[in-house]
Amino acid sequence: MCVKKMGEEAEIDRLPIDLLAHIFVLITSFTDLAQARSVCKKWKQGVKQSLARRETLSFAGWKMDDDSTARLVRHAYNLKELDMARSVCKKWKQGVKQSLARRETLSFAGWKMDDDSTARLVRHAYNLKELDISRSRWGCQISDNGLCQISLAKCVSNLTSISLWGMTGITDKGVVQLISRANSLQHLNIGGTFITDESLFAIANSCPHLKTIVLWSCRHVTESRSSCSCK
């Protein structure tokens, strides 16, 4: 029988924090994580690191309050997917809406977003000035339908910067609809898309304050039209 001597570290306490964090990532129960967090300082740090590694977090089916939900999300630095269905109270949801209303910049680059979810967030961002929905390695799925929905948001007329870089799912239809309402636009990046001269005509007619435009790799835009748009 192995007898622990006075002051000797327990076997489980010898595990490095990185390994503890890897183990805690496998735990899906927030109750179990809370209990693990209360064991000791080392385990508490391990739980924090495990949250920082998570790319998905779901509160569906869990009874969560405002503080505990916000605390967990704050530590999930690499989070890409968040599911709060039937888990948070109306007060927490209202807080999210208010935080969106205060934002002046919003970037979905690096997020896997679809038309409806993107448009829903933009609609609540009343004071938005800069919008970035560039393509990323996570596969942003914005289409013309999404741009049309976004164009109806109150903030669009106040946008000074829009980036649609690499969005191969959009065409002139969606771009024209969005740009025709973005009258305050100063900076536009639509490089890597399949737009044509039709979009450039809309930009020239709707964006009198435009200072910079990126058309890199827009293969369907004619050289003569792009030269006119840059003047």
C-alpha contacts under 8 A as a table, 3 or more apart, distances in Angstrom:
res1	aa1	res2	aa2	distance
4	K	8	E	6.29
4	K	10	A	7.52
5	K	8	E	5.33
9	E	13	D	6.35
9	E	14	R	6.94
10	A	13	D	5.21
10	A	14	R	6.77
11	E	14	R	5.44
11	E	15	L	7.56
12	I	15	L	5.76
15	L	19	L	6.54
15	L	20	L	6.64
16	P	19	L	5.46
16	P	20	L	6.41
17	I	20	L	4.93
17	I	21	A	6.01
17	I	42	K	6.87
17	I	43	W	7.54
17	I	45	Q	7.31
17	I	46	G	5.40
18	D	21	A	5.11
18	D	22	H	6.28
18	D	46	G	7.07
18	D	49	Q	7.78
19	L	22	H	5.02
19	L	23	I	6.30
20	L	23	I	5.09
20	L	24	F	6.16
20	L	43	W	7.17
20	L	46	G	5.47
20	L	47	V	7.77
21	A	24	F	5.05
21	A	25	V	6.21
21	A	46	G	4.53
21	A	47	V	5.94
21	A	48	K	7.71
21	A	49	Q	5.56
21	A	50	S	4.44
22	H	25	V	5.27
22	H	26	L	7.07
22	H	50	S	6.32
23	I	26	L	5.55
23	I	27	I	7.23
23	I	50	S	8.00
24	F	27	I	5.20
24	F	33	L	7.24
24	F	46	G	7.28
24	F	47	V	6.14
24	F	50	S	5.80
25	V	28	T	7.61
25	V	50	S	5.05
25	V	51	L	7.04
25	V	53	R	7.54
25	V	54	R	7.03
27	I	30	F	7.89
27	I	32	D	7.33
27	I	33	L	7.00
29	S	32	D	5.26
29	S	33	L	6.37
30	F	33	L	4.93
30	F	34	A	6.07
31	T	34	A	5.12
31	T	35	Q	6.34
32	D	35	Q	5.08
32	D	36	A	6.13
33	L	36	A	5.00
33	L	37	R	6.00
33	L	47	V	6.90
34	A	37	R	5.03
34	A	38	S	6.50
35	Q	38	S	5.30
35	Q	39	V	6.81
36	A	39	V	5.45
36	A	43	W	6.36
36	A	44	K	7.08
36	A	47	V	7.49
37	R	40	C	6.89
37	R	41	K	7.75
37	R	43	W	5.56
37	R	44	K	4.18
37	R	45	Q	7.75
37	R	46	G	7.92
37	R	47	V	6.11
38	S	41	K	7.75
38	S	43	W	7.50
38	S	44	K	6.50
39	V	43	W	6.29
39	V	44	K	7.29
40	C	43	W	5.37
40	C	44	K	6.16
41	K	44	K	4.93
41	K	45	Q	6.21
42	K	45	Q	5.18
42	K	46	G	6.21
43	W	46	G	4.77
43	W	47	V	6.18
44	K	47	V	5.23
44	K	48	K	6.44
45	Q	48	K	5.06
45	Q	49	Q	6.25
46	G	49	Q	5.12
46	G	50	S	6.13
47	V	50	S	5.03
47	V	51	L	6.33
48	K	51	L	5.25
48	K	52	A	6.36
48	K	75	H	6.37
49	Q	52	A	4.95
49	Q	53	R	6.46
49	Q	75	H	7.97
50	S	53	R	5.24
50	S	54	R	6.61
51	L	54	R	5.26
51	L	72	L	7.33
51	L	75	H	5.85
51	L	76	A	4.91
51	L	77	Y	7.73
52	A	75	H	5.55
52	A	76	A	4.32
52	A	77	Y	5.05
52	A	78	N	6.04
52	A	79	L	7.76
53	R	76	A	6.89
53	R	77	Y	7.40
53	R	78	N	6.16
53	R	79	L	7.88
54	R	57	L	7.02
54	R	76	A	6.25
54	R	77	Y	7.98
54	R	78	N	6.27
54	R	79	L	5.93
55	E	76	A	7.70
55	E	78	N	5.56
55	E	79	L	4.16
55	E	80	K	5.03
55	E	81	E	6.35
56	T	79	L	5.77
56	T	80	K	5.94
56	T	81	E	4.65
56	T	82	L	5.99
57	L	79	L	7.27
57	L	81	E	6.32
57	L	82	L	5.06
57	L	83	D	6.28
58	S	82	L	5.86
58	S	83	D	4.45
58	S	84	M	6.18
59	F	62	W	5.38
59	F	63	K	7.93
59	F	64	M	7.46
59	F	83	D	5.94
59	F	84	M	5.05
59	F	85	A	6.87
59	F	86	R	7.94
59	F	87	S	5.71
60	A	83	D	6.44
60	A	84	M	5.73
60	A	85	A	5.09
60	A	86	R	5.96
60	A	87	S	5.61
61	G	85	A	7.78
61	G	86	R	6.68
61	G	87	S	6.30
62	W	86	R	7.95
62	W	87	S	5.62
63	K	87	S	5.55
63	K	88	V	7.32
64	M	68	S	6.58
64	M	69	T	6.15
64	M	87	S	5.71
64	M	88	V	5.73
64	M	89	C	7.96
65	D	68	S	5.73
65	D	69	T	6.17
65	D	88	V	6.16
65	D	89	C	6.86
66	D	69	T	5.44
66	D	70	A	6.13
66	D	88	V	6.81
66	D	89	C	7.18
66	D	91	K	7.70
66	D	92	W	5.51
67	D	70	A	5.24
67	D	71	R	5.98
68	S	71	R	5.05
68	S	72	L	6.30
69	T	72	L	5.37
69	T	73	V	6.31
69	T	88	V	7.70
70	A	73	V	5.17
70	A	74	R	6.05
71	R	74	R	5.26
71	R	75	H	6.79
72	L	75	H	5.53
72	L	76	A	6.62
73	V	76	A	5.10
73	V	77	Y	7.82
74	R	77	Y	6.92
76	A	79	L	5.41
79	L	82	L	7.25
80	K	110	G	7.93
80	K	111	W	5.99
80	K	112	K	7.36
81	E	112	K	7.89
84	M	87	S	5.43
84	M	88	V	6.42
85	A	88	V	7.48
88	V	92	W	6.26
88	V	93	K	7.08
89	C	92	W	5.42
89	C	93	K	6.55
90	K	93	K	5.10
90	K	94	Q	6.07
91	K	94	Q	5.06
91	K	95	G	6.24
92	W	95	G	4.97
92	W	96	V	6.43
93	K	96	V	5.09
93	K	97	K	6.38
94	Q	97	K	5.05
94	Q	98	Q	6.22
95	G	98	Q	5.08
95	G	99	S	6.18
96	V	99	S	5.11
96	V	100	L	6.30
97	K	100	L	5.16
97	K	101	A	6.25
97	K	124	H	6.22
98	Q	101	A	4.97
98	Q	102	R	6.54
99	S	102	R	5.33
99	S	103	R	6.69
100	L	103	R	5.30
100	L	121	L	7.39
100	L	124	H	5.89
100	L	125	A	4.81
100	L	126	Y	7.70
101	A	124	H	5.61
101	A	125	A	4.28
101	A	126	Y	5.06
101	A	127	N	6.04
101	A	128	L	7.77
102	R	125	A	6.83
102	R	126	Y	7.36
102	R	127	N	6.09
102	R	128	L	7.82
103	R	106	L	7.02
103	R	125	A	6.19
103	R	126	Y	7.89
103	R	127	N	6.15
103	R	128	L	5.80
104	E	125	A	7.70
104	E	127	N	5.53
104	E	128	L	4.04
104	E	129	K	4.93
104	E	130	E	6.30
105	T	128	L	5.76
105	T	129	K	5.89
105	T	130	E	4.61
105	T	131	L	6.06
106	L	128	L	7.27
106	L	130	E	6.28
106	L	131	L	5.14
106	L	132	D	6.28
107	S	131	L	5.96
107	S	132	D	4.48
107	S	133	I	6.07
108	F	111	W	5.30
108	F	112	K	7.92
108	F	113	M	7.31
108	F	132	D	6.04
108	F	133	I	4.99
108	F	134	S	7.06
109	A	132	D	6.57
109	A	133	I	5.61
109	A	134	S	5.30
109	A	135	R	6.31
109	A	136	S	5.76
109	A	140	C	7.86
110	G	135	R	7.65
110	G	136	S	5.17
110	G	137	R	6.70
110	G	138	W	5.89
110	G	140	C	7.84
111	W	136	S	7.39
111	W	138	W	6.12
111	W	139	G	7.62
111	W	140	C	6.54
112	K	138	W	5.43
112	K	139	G	5.62
112	K	140	C	4.80
112	K	141	Q	7.09
113	M	117	S	6.49
113	M	118	T	6.20
113	M	139	G	7.81
113	M	140	C	5.10
113	M	141	Q	5.90
113	M	142	I	7.05
114	D	117	S	5.71
114	D	118	T	6.13
114	D	140	C	6.60
114	D	141	Q	4.86
114	D	142	I	5.41
114	D	146	G	7.58
115	D	118	T	5.45
115	D	119	A	6.11
115	D	141	Q	6.90
115	D	142	I	5.15
115	D	143	S	6.59
115	D	145	N	6.69
115	D	146	G	4.11
115	D	147	L	7.64
115	D	149	Q	7.78
116	D	119	A	5.26
116	D	120	R	6.01
116	D	146	G	6.61
116	D	149	Q	7.88
117	S	120	R	5.10
117	S	121	L	6.38
118	T	121	L	5.38
118	T	122	V	6.29
118	T	146	G	7.42
118	T	150	I	7.81
119	A	122	V	5.12
119	A	123	R	6.06
119	A	146	G	6.43
119	A	147	L	7.89
119	A	149	Q	5.84
119	A	150	I	4.96
119	A	153	A	7.85
120	R	123	R	5.30
120	R	124	H	6.86
121	L	124	H	5.48
121	L	125	A	6.63
122	V	125	A	5.07
122	V	126	Y	7.75
122	V	128	L	7.97
122	V	150	I	6.67
122	V	153	A	6.70
122	V	155	C	7.80
123	R	126	Y	6.82
123	R	150	I	7.13
123	R	152	L	7.93
123	R	153	A	4.80
123	R	154	K	6.77
123	R	155	C	7.40
125	A	128	L	5.47
125	A	155	C	6.81
126	Y	153	A	7.95
126	Y	154	K	6.17
126	Y	155	C	5.00
127	N	155	C	6.08
127	N	158	N	7.78
128	L	131	L	7.33
128	L	155	C	5.70
128	L	156	V	7.83
128	L	158	N	7.18
128	L	159	L	6.41
129	K	155	C	7.50
129	K	158	N	6.08
129	K	159	L	4.27
129	K	160	T	5.40
129	K	161	S	6.55
130	E	159	L	5.83
130	E	160	T	6.01
130	E	161	S	4.63
130	E	162	I	6.02
131	L	159	L	7.39
131	L	161	S	6.20
131	L	162	I	4.93
131	L	163	S	6.46
132	D	162	I	5.79
132	D	163	S	4.70
132	D	164	L	6.68
133	I	140	C	7.90
133	I	162	I	7.94
133	I	163	S	6.03
133	I	164	L	5.54
133	I	165	W	7.58
134	S	140	C	7.79
134	S	163	S	5.88
134	S	164	L	4.78
134	S	165	W	4.69
134	S	166	G	6.15
134	S	167	M	6.34
135	R	139	G	6.72
135	R	140	C	5.69
135	R	164	L	7.34
135	R	165	W	6.19
135	R	166	G	5.11
135	R	167	M	5.37
136	S	139	G	5.75
136	S	140	C	6.38
140	C	167	M	7.99
141	Q	169	G	7.29
142	I	145	N	7.74
142	I	146	G	5.65
142	I	147	L	7.43
142	I	167	M	7.28
142	I	169	G	6.50
142	I	170	I	7.23
143	S	146	G	5.24
143	S	147	L	6.60
143	S	169	G	5.02
143	S	170	I	4.94
143	S	174	G	7.50
144	D	147	L	5.10
144	D	148	C	6.17
144	D	169	G	7.23
144	D	170	I	5.03
144	D	171	T	6.46
144	D	173	K	6.45
144	D	174	G	4.13
144	D	175	V	7.33
145	N	148	C	5.13
145	N	149	Q	6.29
145	N	174	G	6.76
146	G	149	Q	5.09
146	G	150	I	6.14
146	G	174	G	7.78
147	L	150	I	4.99
147	L	151	S	6.05
147	L	174	G	5.22
147	L	175	V	6.82
147	L	177	Q	7.27
147	L	178	L	6.00
148	C	151	S	5.10
148	C	152	L	6.93
148	C	174	G	5.70
148	C	177	Q	5.93
148	C	178	L	6.25
149	Q	152	L	5.58
149	Q	153	A	7.37
150	I	153	A	5.45
150	I	156	V	7.61
150	I	178	L	7.14
151	S	156	V	6.19
151	S	177	Q	6.55
151	S	178	L	4.65
151	S	179	I	7.89
151	S	181	R	6.58
152	L	156	V	7.43
153	A	156	V	5.82
154	K	157	S	6.87
155	C	158	N	5.41
155	C	159	L	6.47
156	V	159	L	5.25
156	V	178	L	7.89
156	V	181	R	6.42
156	V	182	A	5.39
157	S	181	R	5.66
157	S	182	A	4.59
157	S	183	N	5.56
157	S	184	S	6.07
158	N	182	A	6.87
158	N	183	N	7.34
158	N	184	S	5.52
158	N	185	L	7.53
159	L	162	I	7.21
159	L	182	A	6.26
159	L	183	N	7.90
159	L	184	S	5.91
159	L	185	L	5.69
160	T	182	A	7.98
160	T	184	S	5.51
160	T	185	L	4.08
160	T	186	Q	4.97
160	T	187	H	6.29
161	S	185	L	5.83
161	S	186	Q	5.96
161	S	187	H	4.64
161	S	188	L	5.87
162	I	185	L	7.59
162	I	187	H	6.46
162	I	188	L	5.09
162	I	189	N	6.42
163	S	188	L	5.81
163	S	189	N	4.54
163	S	190	I	6.28
164	L	167	M	5.78
164	L	188	L	7.95
164	L	189	N	5.83
164	L	190	I	4.94
164	L	191	G	7.34
164	L	193	T	7.90
165	W	189	N	5.73
165	W	190	I	4.85
165	W	191	G	4.96
165	W	192	G	5.80
165	W	193	T	6.82
166	G	190	I	7.24
166	G	191	G	6.16
166	G	192	G	4.30
166	G	193	T	5.40
167	M	170	I	6.05
167	M	190	I	7.97
167	M	192	G	6.91
167	M	193	T	5.57
168	T	171	T	7.86
168	T	192	G	7.15
168	T	193	T	5.09
168	T	194	F	6.32
169	G	193	T	7.97
170	I	173	K	7.76
170	I	174	G	6.27
170	I	175	V	7.20
170	I	193	T	7.15
170	I	194	F	7.22
170	I	195	I	7.77
171	T	174	G	5.83
171	T	175	V	6.40
171	T	193	T	7.65
171	T	194	F	6.06
171	T	195	I	5.38
172	D	175	V	5.09
172	D	176	V	5.71
172	D	194	F	7.94
172	D	195	I	5.27
172	D	196	T	6.63
172	D	198	E	6.47
172	D	199	S	5.38
173	K	176	V	5.56
173	K	177	Q	6.35
174	G	177	Q	5.16
174	G	178	L	6.28
175	V	178	L	5.22
175	V	179	I	5.92
175	V	195	I	7.95
175	V	199	S	6.44
176	V	179	I	5.20
176	V	180	S	5.80
176	V	198	E	7.85
176	V	199	S	5.58
176	V	202	A	5.87
176	V	203	I	7.65
177	Q	180	S	5.56
177	Q	181	R	7.13
178	L	181	R	5.74
178	L	182	A	6.57
179	I	182	A	4.94
179	I	183	N	7.46
179	I	202	A	6.91
179	I	203	I	6.29
179	I	206	S	6.74
179	I	207	C	7.59
180	S	183	N	6.99
180	S	202	A	6.44
180	S	203	I	7.28
180	S	206	S	5.30
180	S	207	C	7.85
181	R	206	S	7.35
182	A	185	L	5.67
182	A	206	S	7.17
182	A	207	C	6.90
183	N	206	S	5.72
183	N	207	C	5.06
183	N	208	P	7.08
183	N	209	H	7.65
184	S	207	C	6.58
184	S	208	P	7.67
184	S	209	H	6.24
184	S	210	L	7.85
185	L	188	L	7.29
185	L	207	C	5.86
185	L	208	P	7.92
185	L	209	H	6.15
185	L	210	L	5.67
186	Q	207	C	7.57
186	Q	209	H	5.39
186	Q	210	L	3.91
186	Q	211	K	5.06
186	Q	212	T	6.56
187	H	210	L	6.02
187	H	211	K	5.94
187	H	212	T	4.91
187	H	213	I	5.97
188	L	210	L	7.77
188	L	212	T	6.33
188	L	213	I	4.76
188	L	214	V	6.36
189	N	213	I	5.65
189	N	214	V	4.57
189	N	215	L	6.83
190	I	193	T	6.16
190	I	213	I	7.57
190	I	214	V	5.90
190	I	215	L	5.75
190	I	216	W	7.76
190	I	218	C	7.88
191	G	214	V	5.53
191	G	215	L	4.36
191	G	216	W	4.49
191	G	217	S	5.76
191	G	218	C	5.79
192	G	215	L	7.34
192	G	216	W	6.17
192	G	217	S	4.86
192	G	218	C	5.41
193	T	217	S	7.35
193	T	218	C	5.65
194	F	218	C	6.03
194	F	219	R	6.92
194	F	220	H	6.26
195	I	198	E	7.54
195	I	199	S	6.27
195	I	218	C	6.68
195	I	220	H	6.29
195	I	221	V	6.83
196	T	199	S	5.89
196	T	200	L	7.15
196	T	218	C	7.80
196	T	220	H	5.00
196	T	221	V	4.72
196	T	222	T	7.70
197	D	200	L	5.00
197	D	201	F	6.28
197	D	220	H	7.49
197	D	221	V	5.29
197	D	222	T	6.72
197	D	225	R	6.37
197	D	226	S	7.86
198	E	201	F	5.25
198	E	202	A	6.55
199	S	202	A	5.11
199	S	203	I	6.22
200	L	203	I	4.92
200	L	204	A	6.08
200	L	225	R	7.32
200	L	226	S	7.36
200	L	229	S	6.62
201	F	204	A	5.15
201	F	205	N	6.21
201	F	229	S	7.95
202	A	205	N	5.16
202	A	206	S	5.88
203	I	206	S	5.27
203	I	207	C	5.52
203	I	229	S	7.91
204	A	207	C	5.93
204	A	208	P	7.11
204	A	229	S	6.20
205	N	208	P	7.17
207	C	210	L	5.55
210	L	213	I	7.57
212	T	230	C	7.83
213	I	230	C	7.36
215	L	218	C	5.57
215	L	226	S	7.88
218	C	221	V	5.80
219	R	222	T	7.82
221	V	225	R	6.99
221	V	226	S	6.73
222	T	225	R	5.40
222	T	226	S	6.31
223	E	226	S	5.20
223	E	227	S	6.15
224	S	227	S	5.21
224	S	228	C	6.40
225	R	228	C	5.15
225	R	229	S	6.30
226	S	229	S	5.05
226	S	230	C	6.33
227	S	230	C	5.28
227	S	231	K	6.71
228	C	231	K	5.46
